[in-house]
Amino acid sequence: MSAEHTHEEHAHEHEGMTKSKIWQVFFYLLGITTVEFFIALYMIPKGLIGHGIGNFAYIILTLVKAYYIVAYFMHLKFEKYAFKTGIVLSLIFIVYFIILMLTEGSYQFLHVN
């Protein structure tokens, strides 16, 4: 395999990332961040929404931002399905184990003799 052939394969793999697509994703991320700041600095202090709803909105918006960052800037969107599935399943298990450890870790303080 020649170096030229390898370069062509790599360019073909990531053909979806053009300058315009990068700017498009940048403005999506900027818009989501603007909404987060609007919620934090205006809506919650004015009492338009509660802290619980605000926190839920932060979590959802942060997950959307994480998707765009991982999919486009880390090029995961252009990877094979099996690789993406492995990463997502690993992430799910890591989050599950963190929640499990936090839950079990607090258990000892609730049942002290």
C-alpha positions in Angstrom: 0.0 0.0 0.0 1.5 3.3 -1.0 1.5 6.5 1.1 -0.6 8.2 -1.5 -3.3 5.5 -1.3 -3.4 5.7 2.5 -3.8 9.5 2.3 -6.7 9.1 -0.2 -8.5 6.6 2.1 -8.1 8.9 5.1 -9.4 11.9 3.1 -12.4 9.8 1.9 -13.2 8.7 5.5 -13.6 12.2 6.8 -15.1 13.9 3.7 -18.1 15.0 5.8 -15.9 17.5 7.7 -15.7 20.6 5.6 -15.0 24.1 6.8 -18.7 24.9 6.5 -19.7 21.9 8.6 -17.2 22.8 11.3 -18.6 26.3 11.5 -22.1 24.9 11.5 -21.3 22.7 14.5 -19.5 25.6 16.2 -22.6 27.7 15.9 -24.8 24.9 17.2 -22.6 24.6 20.2 -22.5 28.4 20.7 -26.3 28.5 20.5 -26.7 25.7 23.1 -24.2 27.5 25.4 -26.2 30.7 25.0 -29.4 28.9 26.0 -27.6 27.5 29.0 -26.4 30.9 30.1 -29.9 32.4 29.5 -31.4 29.7 31.8 -28.7 30.2 34.5 -28.5 34.0 34.5 -32.1 35.0 33.7 -34.7 32.3 33.9 -33.8 30.7 37.2 -33.0 34.0 39.1 -36.2 35.6 37.9 -38.2 32.5 39.1 -39.5 31.7 35.6 -38.4 28.0 36.0 -37.4 26.0 39.1 -33.9 24.7 39.9 -35.0 21.1 39.2 -36.2 22.0 35.7 -33.1 24.1 35.1 -30.8 21.3 36.2 -32.7 18.9 33.9 -32.3 21.3 31.0 -28.6 21.7 31.8 -28.1 17.9 31.7 -30.0 17.5 28.4 -28.2 20.5 26.7 -24.8 19.3 28.0 -25.4 15.8 26.6 -26.4 17.4 23.2 -23.2 19.4 23.2 -21.1 16.3 24.2 -22.7 14.5 21.2 -21.7 17.2 18.7 -18.2 17.4 20.1 -17.6 13.7 20.1 -19.4 13.1 16.8 -17.8 15.9 14.7 -14.7 17.2 16.4 -13.5 13.7 17.5 -14.7 12.2 14.2 -16.7 9.4 15.9 -19.6 10.0 13.5 -17.4 8.7 10.7 -16.3 5.5 12.4 -17.7 2.0 11.9 -20.8 1.0 13.8 -19.1 -1.7 15.9 -16.5 0.9 17.2 -19.3 3.4 18.1 -21.3 0.7 19.8 -18.3 -0.3 21.9 -17.6 3.2 23.0 -21.3 3.9 23.9 -21.6 0.7 25.8 -18.4 1.4 27.7 -19.7 4.9 28.6 -23.0 3.4 29.8 -21.2 0.9 32.1 -18.9 3.6 33.4 -21.8 5.9 34.3 -23.7 2.9 35.8 -20.7 1.9 38.0 -20.2 5.5 39.2 -23.9 5.7 40.2 -23.7 2.3 41.8 -20.6 3.3 43.8 -22.2 6.5 45.0 -25.3 4.7 46.0 -23.5 1.9 47.9 -20.9 4.3 49.3 -23.6 6.3 51.1 -25.2 3.1 52.4 -22.6 2.6 55.1 -23.4 6.0 56.6 -27.1 5.2 56.8 -26.7 1.9 58.7 -24.1 2.6 61.3 -24.7 0.9 64.7 
